[in-house]
Amino acid sequence: MNDITPGAAPTPADTLHTELRTLIASSRQRLAGAVNAELTRLYWNVGKRLHTEVLGEGRASYGTQLLDTLGQQLTQEFGRGFESRNLRRMVKFAEGFPDAAIVSTLSAQLSWSHMV
């Protein structure tokens, strides 16, 4: 925090500190937006692949079992975000937004939690 006396003119160090804080906060905000957009695209791609390869063409019961198995394997490797419940959400997301161009546009503005 800053220890500027009320009414006192800011020192060059105070001004520099304020400018650096603004740069850091702005960069962190852009970074978080880019990460959220990439995660949303990843989840759509995972959902699309699962929908096409696993659940399509009458393989629903087999696909459901495979989602549970994949969820366990991916969770061990990448964490809770890839549990079978989340894989099902990714499939629904891909079904709801079948056009990759729309997803790309949305992912720049909305996070995965908005999509869910």
A tleap script that builds the chain and sets N, CA, C and O, in Angstrom:
source leaprc.protein.ff14SB
mol = sequence {
  NMET ASN ASP ILE THR PRO GLY ALA ALA PRO
  THR PRO ALA ASP THR LEU HIE THR GLU LEU
  ARG THR LEU ILE ALA SER SER ARG GLN ARG
  LEU ALA GLY ALA VAL ASN ALA GLU LEU THR
  ARG LEU TYR TRP ASN VAL GLY LYS ARG LEU
  HIE THR GLU VAL LEU GLY GLU GLY ARG ALA
  SER TYR GLY THR GLN LEU LEU ASP THR LEU
  GLY GLN GLN LEU THR GLN GLU PHE GLY ARG
  GLY PHE GLU SER ARG ASN LEU ARG ARG MET
  VAL LYS PHE ALA GLU GLY PHE PRO ASP ALA
  ALA ILE VAL SER THR LEU SER ALA GLN LEU
  SER TRP SER HIE MET CVAL
}
set mol.1.N position { 0.825 -1.186 0.000 }
set mol.1.CA position { 0.000 0.000 0.000 }
set mol.1.C position { 0.870 1.251 0.000 }
set mol.1.O position { 2.074 1.191 0.246 }
set mol.2.N position { 0.254 2.345 -0.272 }
set mol.2.CA position { 0.952 3.618 -0.380 }
set mol.2.C position { 0.780 4.419 0.897 }
set mol.2.O position { -0.316 4.463 1.456 }
set mol.3.N position { 1.850 5.056 1.368 }
set mol.3.CA position { 1.792 5.883 2.578 }
set mol.3.C position { 1.878 7.359 2.215 }
set mol.3.O position { 2.693 8.092 2.776 }
set mol.4.N position { 1.048 7.792 1.288 }
set mol.4.CA position { 1.050 9.197 0.882 }
set mol.4.C position { 0.240 9.986 1.896 }
set mol.4.O position { -0.877 9.609 2.251 }
set mol.5.N position { 0.820 11.086 2.357 }
set mol.5.CA position { 0.119 11.956 3.276 }
set mol.5.C position { -0.966 12.700 2.508 }
set mol.5.O position { -0.699 13.261 1.446 }
set mol.6.N position { -2.206 12.711 3.045 }
set mol.6.CA position { -3.277 13.426 2.342 }
set mol.6.C position { -2.887 14.874 2.071 }
set mol.6.O position { -2.412 15.576 2.965 }
set mol.7.N position { -3.087 15.306 0.861 }
set mol.7.CA position { -2.779 16.670 0.465 }
set mol.7.C position { -1.355 16.856 -0.036 }
set mol.7.O position { -1.038 17.888 -0.628 }
set mol.8.N position { -0.496 15.873 0.193 }
set mol.8.CA position { 0.893 15.976 -0.265 }
set mol.8.C position { 0.974 15.567 -1.731 }
set mol.8.O position { 0.228 14.699 -2.185 }
set mol.9.N position { 1.873 16.192 -2.458 }
set mol.9.CA position { 2.066 15.854 -3.868 }
set mol.9.C position { 2.727 14.482 -3.959 }
set mol.9.O position { 3.638 14.177 -3.189 }
set mol.10.N position { 2.264 13.646 -4.906 }
set mol.10.CA position { 2.889 12.326 -5.039 }
set mol.10.C position { 4.344 12.454 -5.496 }
set mol.10.O position { 4.682 13.312 -6.311 }
set mol.11.N position { 5.172 11.605 -4.966 }
set mol.11.CA position { 6.587 11.583 -5.355 }
set mol.11.C position { 6.715 10.834 -6.678 }
set mol.11.O position { 5.784 10.139 -7.084 }
set mol.12.N position { 7.857 10.966 -7.356 }
set mol.12.CA position { 8.069 10.181 -8.582 }
set mol.12.C position { 7.930 8.675 -8.327 }
set mol.12.O position { 7.434 7.942 -9.183 }
set mol.13.N position { 8.365 8.222 -7.158 }
set mol.13.CA position { 8.232 6.804 -6.830 }
set mol.13.C position { 6.768 6.406 -6.704 }
set mol.13.O position { 6.376 5.318 -7.126 }
set mol.14.N position { 5.949 7.302 -6.114 }
set mol.14.CA position { 4.514 7.029 -5.983 }
set mol.14.C position { 3.853 6.949 -7.360 }
set mol.14.O position { 3.028 6.071 -7.611 }
set mol.15.N position { 4.219 7.863 -8.236 }
set mol.15.CA position { 3.654 7.883 -9.583 }
set mol.15.C position { 4.057 6.631 -10.351 }
set mol.15.O position { 3.231 6.013 -11.024 }
set mol.16.N position { 5.329 6.262 -10.248 }
set mol.16.CA position { 5.810 5.057 -10.918 }
set mol.16.C position { 5.094 3.827 -10.374 }
set mol.16.O position { 4.695 2.949 -11.140 }
set mol.17.N position { 4.931 3.760 -9.072 }
set mol.17.CA position { 4.236 2.638 -8.444 }
set mol.17.C position { 2.813 2.527 -8.979 }
set mol.17.O position { 2.359 1.430 -9.304 }
set mol.18.N position { 2.126 3.620 -9.070 }
set mol.18.CA position { 0.753 3.626 -9.580 }
set mol.18.C position { 0.704 3.153 -11.030 }
set mol.18.O position { -0.157 2.355 -11.399 }
set mol.19.N position { 1.628 3.647 -11.849 }
set mol.19.CA position { 1.665 3.234 -13.256 }
set mol.19.C position { 1.963 1.739 -13.387 }
set mol.19.O position { 1.346 1.056 -14.205 }
set mol.20.N position { 2.902 1.228 -12.591 }
set mol.20.CA position { 3.245 -0.191 -12.644 }
set mol.20.C position { 2.083 -1.058 -12.172 }
set mol.20.O position { 1.816 -2.108 -12.758 }
set mol.21.N position { 1.396 -0.633 -11.126 }
set mol.21.CA position { 0.218 -1.374 -10.656 }
set mol.21.C position { -0.823 -1.471 -11.759 }
set mol.21.O position { -1.427 -2.526 -11.956 }
set mol.22.N position { -1.035 -0.374 -12.481 }
set mol.22.CA position { -2.008 -0.360 -13.568 }
set mol.22.C position { -1.583 -1.321 -14.683 }
set mol.22.O position { -2.406 -2.078 -15.197 }
set mol.23.N position { -0.304 -1.290 -15.055 }
set mol.23.CA position { 0.213 -2.207 -16.081 }
set mol.23.C position { 0.032 -3.669 -15.673 }
set mol.23.O position { -0.422 -4.493 -16.466 }
set mol.24.N position { 0.390 -3.976 -14.437 }
set mol.24.CA position { 0.296 -5.359 -13.952 }
set mol.24.C position { -1.151 -5.815 -13.911 }
set mol.24.O position { -1.470 -6.910 -14.376 }
set mol.25.N position { -2.030 -4.988 -13.361 }
set mol.25.CA position { -3.447 -5.365 -13.268 }
set mol.25.C position { -4.065 -5.544 -14.647 }
set mol.25.O position { -4.839 -6.477 -14.863 }
set mol.26.N position { -3.735 -4.669 -15.571 }
set mol.26.CA position { -4.256 -4.766 -16.931 }
set mol.26.C position { -3.773 -6.028 -17.621 }
set mol.26.O position { -4.555 -6.715 -18.277 }
set mol.27.N position { -2.506 -6.335 -17.480 }
set mol.27.CA position { -1.945 -7.536 -18.087 }
set mol.27.C position { -2.570 -8.787 -17.491 }
set mol.27.O position { -2.892 -9.724 -18.222 }
set mol.28.N position { -2.744 -8.816 -16.195 }
set mol.28.CA position { -3.376 -9.973 -15.549 }
set mol.28.C position { -4.805 -10.164 -16.045 }
set mol.28.O position { -5.247 -11.295 -16.248 }
set mol.29.N position { -5.519 -9.077 -16.237 }
set mol.29.CA position { -6.894 -9.164 -16.720 }
set mol.29.C position { -6.935 -9.728 -18.145 }
set mol.29.O position { -7.768 -10.582 -18.449 }
set mol.30.N position { -6.048 -9.257 -19.009 }
set mol.30.CA position { -5.988 -9.776 -20.380 }
set mol.30.C position { -5.592 -11.250 -20.388 }
set mol.30.O position { -6.141 -12.046 -21.151 }
set mol.31.N position { -4.647 -11.600 -19.543 }
set mol.31.CA position { -4.202 -12.986 -19.440 }
set mol.31.C position { -5.347 -13.896 -18.991 }
set mol.31.O position { -5.550 -14.966 -19.566 }
set mol.32.N position { -6.080 -13.487 -17.991 }
set mol.32.CA position { -7.211 -14.287 -17.511 }
set mol.32.C position { -8.254 -14.463 -18.616 }
set mol.32.O position { -8.830 -15.540 -18.766 }
set mol.33.N position { -8.492 -13.410 -19.380 }
set mol.33.CA position { -9.437 -13.502 -20.498 }
set mol.33.C position { -8.967 -14.477 -21.561 }
set mol.33.O position { -9.761 -15.247 -22.101 }
set mol.34.N position { -7.679 -14.443 -21.861 }
set mol.34.CA position { -7.123 -15.362 -22.869 }
set mol.34.C position { -7.180 -16.803 -22.379 }
set mol.34.O position { -7.492 -17.708 -23.152 }
set mol.35.N position { -6.884 -17.019 -21.114 }
set mol.35.CA position { -6.946 -18.371 -20.549 }
set mol.35.C position { -8.376 -18.883 -20.579 }
set mol.35.O position { -8.616 -20.026 -20.971 }
set mol.36.N position { -9.329 -18.054 -20.170 }
set mol.36.CA position { -10.732 -18.462 -20.189 }
set mol.36.C position { -11.193 -18.799 -21.600 }
set mol.36.O position { -11.896 -19.790 -21.800 }
set mol.37.N position { -10.808 -17.993 -22.572 }
set mol.37.CA position { -11.199 -18.245 -23.964 }
set mol.37.C position { -10.613 -19.564 -24.449 }
set mol.37.O position { -11.303 -20.344 -25.105 }
set mol.38.N position { -9.358 -19.819 -24.138 }
set mol.38.CA position { -8.718 -21.066 -24.580 }
set mol.38.C position { -9.341 -22.276 -23.903 }
set mol.38.O position { -9.544 -23.305 -24.549 }
set mol.39.N position { -9.647 -22.175 -22.617 }
set mol.39.CA position { -10.302 -23.283 -21.926 }
set mol.39.C position { -11.680 -23.567 -22.517 }
set mol.39.O position { -12.062 -24.726 -22.681 }
set mol.40.N position { -12.418 -22.518 -22.835 }
set mol.40.CA position { -13.741 -22.705 -23.426 }
set mol.40.C position { -13.622 -23.407 -24.768 }
set mol.40.O position { -14.413 -24.302 -25.066 }
set mol.41.N position { -12.643 -23.016 -25.588 }
set mol.41.CA position { -12.429 -23.700 -26.875 }
set mol.41.C position { -11.996 -25.152 -26.658 }
set mol.41.O position { -12.438 -26.041 -27.385 }
set mol.42.N position { -11.143 -25.396 -25.673 }
set mol.42.CA position { -10.717 -26.756 -25.359 }
set mol.42.C position { -11.925 -27.606 -24.982 }
set mol.42.O position { -12.097 -28.704 -25.512 }
set mol.43.N position { -12.755 -27.116 -24.083 }
set mol.43.CA position { -13.907 -27.886 -23.628 }
set mol.43.C position { -14.877 -28.159 -24.775 }
set mol.43.O position { -15.477 -29.233 -24.838 }
set mol.44.N position { -15.034 -27.198 -25.677 }
set mol.44.CA position { -15.890 -27.424 -26.842 }
set mol.44.C position { -15.292 -28.523 -27.721 }
set mol.44.O position { -16.005 -29.418 -28.175 }
set mol.45.N position { -13.986 -28.451 -27.957 }
set mol.45.CA position { -13.330 -29.467 -28.791 }
set mol.45.C position { -13.424 -30.858 -28.166 }
set mol.45.O position { -13.661 -31.840 -28.870 }
set mol.46.N position { -13.243 -30.946 -26.860 }
set mol.46.CA position { -13.385 -32.226 -26.169 }
set mol.46.C position { -14.819 -32.730 -26.318 }
set mol.46.O position { -15.047 -33.894 -26.647 }
set mol.47.N position { -15.771 -31.850 -26.075 }
set mol.47.CA position { -17.181 -32.240 -26.193 }
set mol.47.C position { -17.546 -32.660 -27.604 }
set mol.47.O position { -18.277 -33.632 -27.792 }
set mol.48.N position { -17.046 -31.939 -28.596 }
set mol.48.CA position { -17.314 -32.265 -29.998 }
set mol.48.C position { -16.745 -33.636 -30.339 }
set mol.48.O position { -17.406 -34.455 -30.978 }
set mol.49.N position { -15.528 -33.871 -29.911 }
set mol.49.CA position { -14.878 -35.164 -30.197 }
set mol.49.C position { -15.624 -36.309 -29.524 }
set mol.49.O position { -15.856 -37.350 -30.138 }
set mol.50.N position { -16.000 -36.116 -28.260 }
set mol.50.CA position { -16.739 -37.154 -27.552 }
set mol.50.C position { -18.100 -37.403 -28.203 }
set mol.50.O position { -18.532 -38.546 -28.348 }
set mol.51.N position { -18.757 -36.330 -28.587 }
set mol.51.CA position { -20.070 -36.462 -29.229 }
set mol.51.C position { -19.951 -37.235 -30.540 }
set mol.51.O position { -20.760 -38.120 -30.821 }
set mol.52.N position { -18.971 -36.908 -31.317 }
set mol.52.CA position { -18.789 -37.533 -32.630 }
set mol.52.C position { -18.276 -38.962 -32.515 }
set mol.52.O position { -18.830 -39.878 -33.124 }
set mol.53.N position { -17.230 -39.148 -31.743 }
set mol.53.CA position { -16.541 -40.436 -31.700 }
set mol.53.C position { -17.147 -41.440 -30.728 }
set mol.53.O position { -17.090 -42.647 -30.964 }
set mol.54.N position { -17.725 -40.950 -29.639 }
set mol.54.CA position { -18.144 -41.864 -28.578 }
set mol.54.C position { -19.659 -42.030 -28.524 }
set mol.54.O position { -20.152 -43.150 -28.393 }
set mol.55.N position { -20.394 -40.940 -28.623 }
set mol.55.CA position { -21.832 -41.005 -28.388 }
set mol.55.C position { -22.662 -41.074 -29.662 }
set mol.55.O position { -23.862 -41.342 -29.606 }
set mol.56.N position { -22.047 -40.839 -30.789 }
set mol.56.CA position { -22.799 -40.820 -32.036 }
set mol.56.C position { -23.167 -42.193 -32.544 }
set mol.56.O position { -22.627 -43.204 -32.094 }
set mol.57.N position { -24.077 -42.220 -33.473 }
set mol.57.CA position { -24.470 -43.415 -34.210 }
set mol.57.C position { -24.894 -44.584 -33.330 }
set mol.57.O position { -24.431 -45.708 -33.527 }
set mol.58.N position { -25.755 -44.333 -32.376 }
set mol.58.CA position { -26.348 -45.415 -31.599 }
set mol.58.C position { -25.429 -46.089 -30.608 }
set mol.58.O position { -25.704 -47.214 -30.191 }
set mol.59.N position { -24.362 -45.451 -30.223 }
set mol.59.CA position { -23.437 -46.053 -29.259 }
set mol.59.C position { -23.631 -45.460 -27.872 }
set mol.59.O position { -22.671 -45.366 -27.106 }
set mol.60.N position { -24.852 -45.056 -27.531 }
set mol.60.CA position { -25.088 -44.304 -26.306 }
set mol.60.C position { -24.721 -45.079 -25.050 }
set mol.60.O position { -24.042 -44.526 -24.185 }
set mol.61.N position { -25.140 -46.341 -24.907 }
set mol.61.CA position { -24.838 -47.070 -23.667 }
set mol.61.C position { -23.336 -47.346 -23.546 }
set mol.61.O position { -22.763 -47.209 -22.465 }
set mol.62.N position { -22.711 -47.726 -24.637 }
set mol.62.CA position { -21.261 -47.926 -24.653 }
set mol.62.C position { -20.565 -46.600 -24.371 }
set mol.62.O position { -19.589 -46.544 -23.623 }
set mol.63.N position { -21.077 -45.542 -24.976 }
set mol.63.CA position { -20.483 -44.222 -24.809 }
set mol.63.C position { -20.540 -43.735 -23.384 }
set mol.63.O position { -19.595 -43.116 -22.895 }
set mol.64.N position { -21.646 -44.011 -22.711 }
set mol.64.CA position { -21.798 -43.589 -21.319 }
set mol.64.C position { -20.747 -44.266 -20.444 }
set mol.64.O position { -20.132 -43.624 -19.592 }
set mol.65.N position { -20.549 -45.547 -20.657 }
set mol.65.CA position { -19.528 -46.269 -19.893 }
set mol.65.C position { -18.135 -45.736 -20.214 }
set mol.65.O position { -17.288 -45.594 -19.332 }
set mol.66.N position { -17.918 -45.447 -21.484 }
set mol.66.CA position { -16.614 -44.934 -21.895 }
set mol.66.C position { -16.358 -43.544 -21.297 }
set mol.66.O position { -15.224 -43.229 -20.934 }
set mol.67.N position { -17.398 -42.714 -21.192 }
set mol.67.CA position { -17.238 -41.395 -20.567 }
set mol.67.C position { -16.809 -41.543 -19.109 }
set mol.67.O position { -15.968 -40.783 -18.627 }
set mol.68.N position { -17.381 -42.513 -18.411 }
set mol.68.CA position { -16.988 -42.741 -17.017 }
set mol.68.C position { -15.526 -43.153 -16.927 }
set mol.68.O position { -14.789 -42.665 -16.071 }
set mol.69.N position { -15.114 -44.044 -17.805 }
set mol.69.CA position { -13.722 -44.499 -17.811 }
set mol.69.C position { -12.773 -43.360 -18.181 }
set mol.69.O position { -11.760 -43.140 -17.516 }
set mol.70.N position { -13.115 -42.642 -19.248 }
set mol.70.CA position { -12.279 -41.502 -19.659 }
set mol.70.C position { -12.215 -40.447 -18.562 }
set mol.70.O position { -11.161 -39.862 -18.311 }
set mol.71.N position { -13.348 -40.210 -17.914 }
set mol.71.CA position { -13.386 -39.233 -16.826 }
set mol.71.C position { -12.435 -39.600 -15.702 }
set mol.71.O position { -11.746 -38.735 -15.161 }
set mol.72.N position { -12.393 -40.878 -15.346 }
set mol.72.CA position { -11.465 -41.324 -14.296 }
set mol.72.C position { -10.014 -41.146 -14.738 }
set mol.72.O position { -9.179 -40.662 -13.974 }
set mol.73.N position { -9.728 -41.537 -15.964 }
set mol.73.CA position { -8.353 -41.434 -16.458 }
set mol.73.C position { -7.905 -39.982 -16.573 }
set mol.73.O position { -6.812 -39.623 -16.133 }
set mol.74.N position { -8.752 -39.153 -17.165 }
set mol.74.CA position { -8.377 -37.746 -17.351 }
set mol.74.C position { -8.290 -37.004 -16.025 }
set mol.74.O position { -7.453 -36.116 -15.865 }
set mol.75.N position { -9.147 -37.361 -15.075 }
set mol.75.CA position { -9.106 -36.719 -13.760 }
set mol.75.C position { -7.795 -37.029 -13.048 }
set mol.75.O position { -7.208 -36.158 -12.406 }
set mol.76.N position { -7.340 -38.269 -13.164 }
set mol.76.CA position { -6.061 -38.622 -12.543 }
set mol.76.C position { -4.910 -37.820 -13.147 }
set mol.76.O position { -3.969 -37.433 -12.455 }
set mol.77.N position { -5.010 -37.583 -14.442 }
set mol.77.CA position { -3.914 -36.898 -15.125 }
set mol.77.C position { -4.017 -35.377 -15.075 }
set mol.77.O position { -3.006 -34.690 -14.927 }
set mol.78.N position { -5.258 -34.839 -15.200 }
set mol.78.CA position { -5.422 -33.391 -15.350 }
set mol.78.C position { -6.262 -32.722 -14.265 }
set mol.78.O position { -6.390 -31.497 -14.271 }
set mol.79.N position { -6.830 -33.474 -13.345 }
set mol.79.CA position { -7.596 -32.873 -12.255 }
set mol.79.C position { -9.098 -32.962 -12.449 }
set mol.79.O position { -9.593 -33.493 -13.443 }
set mol.80.N position { -9.812 -32.421 -11.457 }
set mol.80.CA position { -11.265 -32.557 -11.368 }
set mol.80.C position { -12.037 -31.976 -12.543 }
set mol.80.O position { -13.182 -32.371 -12.764 }
set mol.81.N position { -11.476 -31.084 -13.279 }
set mol.81.CA position { -12.187 -30.467 -14.400 }
set mol.81.C position { -12.562 -31.441 -15.498 }
set mol.81.O position { -13.328 -31.098 -16.398 }
set mol.82.N position { -12.030 -32.652 -15.434 }
set mol.82.CA position { -12.290 -33.629 -16.490 }
set mol.82.C position { -13.022 -34.870 -15.971 }
set mol.82.O position { -12.942 -35.940 -16.573 }
set mol.83.N position { -13.731 -34.720 -14.859 }
set mol.83.CA position { -14.581 -35.806 -14.370 }
set mol.83.C position { -15.660 -36.105 -15.399 }
set mol.83.O position { -15.966 -35.264 -16.244 }
set mol.84.N position { -16.238 -37.300 -15.330 }
set mol.84.CA position { -17.240 -37.694 -16.319 }
set mol.84.C position { -18.416 -36.716 -16.354 }
set mol.84.O position { -18.979 -36.463 -17.419 }
set mol.85.N position { -18.785 -36.172 -15.210 }
set mol.85.CA position { -19.874 -35.186 -15.171 }
set mol.85.C position { -19.520 -33.978 -16.040 }
set mol.85.O position { -20.362 -33.472 -16.781 }
set mol.86.N position { -18.272 -33.521 -15.944 }
set mol.86.CA position { -17.847 -32.381 -16.749 }
set mol.86.C position { -17.714 -32.755 -18.223 }
set mol.86.O position { -17.994 -31.939 -19.101 }
set mol.87.N position { -17.291 -33.978 -18.490 }
set mol.87.CA position { -17.231 -34.424 -19.883 }
set mol.87.C position { -18.626 -34.385 -20.505 }
set mol.87.O position { -18.778 -34.005 -21.666 }
set mol.88.N position { -19.632 -34.774 -19.745 }
set mol.88.CA position { -21.012 -34.713 -20.247 }
set mol.88.C position { -21.427 -33.255 -20.521 }
set mol.88.O position { -22.116 -32.969 -21.501 }
set mol.89.N position { -21.004 -32.363 -19.656 }
set mol.89.CA position { -21.291 -30.935 -19.890 }
set mol.89.C position { -20.631 -30.446 -21.174 }
set mol.89.O position { -21.214 -29.671 -21.933 }
set mol.90.N position { -19.414 -30.909 -21.403 }
set mol.90.CA position { -18.703 -30.521 -22.623 }
set mol.90.C position { -19.433 -31.034 -23.862 }
set mol.90.O position { -19.515 -30.336 -24.873 }
set mol.91.N position { -19.960 -32.247 -23.781 }
set mol.91.CA position { -20.731 -32.796 -24.900 }
set mol.91.C position { -21.975 -31.954 -25.138 }
set mol.91.O position { -22.286 -31.614 -26.280 }
set mol.92.N position { -22.684 -31.617 -24.075 }
set mol.92.CA position { -23.894 -30.791 -24.221 }
set mol.92.C position { -23.559 -29.417 -24.794 }
set mol.92.O position { -24.314 -28.870 -25.597 }
set mol.93.N position { -22.436 -28.873 -24.381 }
set mol.93.CA position { -21.982 -27.594 -24.900 }
set mol.93.C position { -21.745 -27.686 -26.406 }
set mol.93.O position { -22.179 -26.818 -27.163 }
set mol.94.N position { -21.057 -28.738 -26.835 }
set mol.94.CA position { -20.787 -28.924 -28.261 }
set mol.94.C position { -22.073 -29.176 -29.040 }
set mol.94.O position { -22.201 -28.733 -30.181 }
set mol.95.N position { -23.011 -29.872 -28.444 }
set mol.95.CA position { -24.310 -30.098 -29.099 }
set mol.95.C position { -25.089 -28.794 -29.218 }
set mol.95.O position { -25.734 -28.537 -30.235 }
set mol.96.N position { -25.027 -27.982 -28.182 }
set mol.96.CA position { -25.769 -26.721 -28.174 }
set mol.96.C position { -25.181 -25.665 -29.096 }
set mol.96.O position { -25.898 -24.798 -29.596 }
set mol.97.N position { -23.876 -25.740 -29.317 }
set mol.97.CA position { -23.185 -24.794 -30.186 }
set mol.97.C position { -22.358 -25.576 -31.208 }
set mol.97.O position { -21.144 -25.701 -31.050 }
set mol.98.N position { -22.999 -26.103 -32.250 }
set mol.98.CA position { -22.276 -26.962 -33.189 }
set mol.98.C position { -21.296 -26.227 -34.103 }
set mol.98.O position { -20.469 -26.867 -34.752 }
set mol.99.N position { -21.371 -24.910 -34.166 }
set mol.99.CA position { -20.516 -24.133 -35.066 }
set mol.99.C position { -19.287 -23.606 -34.318 }
set mol.99.O position { -19.416 -22.819 -33.380 }
set mol.100.N position { -18.103 -24.042 -34.738 }
set mol.100.CA position { -16.858 -23.634 -34.077 }
set mol.100.C position { -16.644 -22.125 -34.134 }
set mol.100.O position { -16.080 -21.547 -33.205 }
set mol.101.N position { -17.085 -21.485 -35.204 }
set mol.101.CA position { -16.899 -20.035 -35.326 }
set mol.101.C position { -17.688 -19.289 -34.247 }
set mol.101.O position { -17.204 -18.301 -33.695 }
set mol.102.N position { -18.882 -19.754 -33.952 }
set mol.102.CA position { -19.690 -19.125 -32.901 }
set mol.102.C position { -19.013 -19.318 -31.553 }
set mol.102.O position { -18.953 -18.391 -30.745 }
set mol.103.N position { -18.510 -20.505 -31.312 }
set mol.103.CA position { -17.829 -20.787 -30.045 }
set mol.103.C position { -16.604 -19.901 -29.892 }
set mol.103.O position { -16.338 -19.389 -28.805 }
set mol.104.N position { -15.868 -19.720 -30.958 }
set mol.104.CA position { -14.686 -18.874 -30.903 }
set mol.104.C position { -15.057 -17.440 -30.536 }
set mol.104.O position { -14.380 -16.802 -29.729 }
set mol.105.N position { -16.122 -16.945 -31.126 }
set mol.105.CA position { -16.593 -15.596 -30.814 }
set mol.105.C position { -17.079 -15.506 -29.371 }
set mol.105.O position { -16.726 -14.572 -28.651 }
set mol.106.N position { -17.888 -16.473 -28.949 }
set mol.106.CA position { -18.405 -16.468 -27.584 }
set mol.106.C position { -17.306 -16.615 -26.549 }
set mol.106.O position { -17.357 -15.987 -25.491 }
set mol.107.N position { -16.309 -17.444 -26.849 }
set mol.107.CA position { -15.260 -17.710 -25.862 }
set mol.107.C position { -14.435 -16.469 -25.556 }
set mol.107.O position { -13.812 -16.376 -24.499 }
set mol.108.N position { -14.431 -15.521 -26.479 }
set mol.108.CA position { -13.701 -14.275 -26.230 }
set mol.108.C position { -14.466 -13.379 -25.262 }
set mol.108.O position { -13.891 -12.466 -24.669 }
set mol.109.N position { -15.780 -13.643 -25.100 }
set mol.109.CA position { -16.602 -12.773 -24.274 }
set mol.109.C position { -17.137 -13.452 -23.016 }
set mol.109.O position { -17.421 -12.788 -22.019 }
set mol.110.N position { -17.276 -14.789 -23.067 }
set mol.110.CA position { -17.854 -15.512 -21.940 }
set mol.110.C position { -16.906 -16.607 -21.491 }
set mol.110.O position { -16.189 -17.193 -22.302 }
set mol.111.N position { -16.906 -16.878 -20.207 }
set mol.111.CA position { -16.062 -17.950 -19.670 }
set mol.111.C position { -16.823 -19.272 -19.688 }
set mol.111.O position { -18.021 -19.309 -19.972 }
set mol.112.N position { -16.122 -20.338 -19.385 }
set mol.112.CA position { -16.741 -21.661 -19.339 }
set mol.112.C position { -17.881 -21.687 -18.336 }
set mol.112.O position { -18.918 -22.295 -18.604 }
set mol.113.N position { -17.716 -21.045 -17.193 }
set mol.113.CA position { -18.785 -21.052 -16.192 }
set mol.113.C position { -20.041 -20.373 -16.726 }
set mol.113.O position { -21.147 -20.759 -16.346 }
set mol.114.N position { -19.906 -19.386 -17.587 }
set mol.114.CA position { -21.083 -18.795 -18.225 }
set mol.114.C position { -21.764 -19.800 -19.130 }
set mol.114.O position { -22.992 -19.871 -19.179 }
set mol.115.N position { -20.966 -20.576 -19.844 }
set mol.115.CA position { -21.520 -21.556 -20.772 }
set mol.115.C position { -22.273 -22.649 -20.026 }
set mol.115.O position { -23.340 -23.087 -20.457 }
set mol.116.N position { -21.708 -23.085 -18.901 }
set mol.116.CA position { -22.341 -24.143 -18.113 }
set mol.116.C position { -23.628 -23.609 -17.534 }
set mol.116.O position { -24.334 -24.331 -16.830 }
savepdb mol mol.pdb
quit
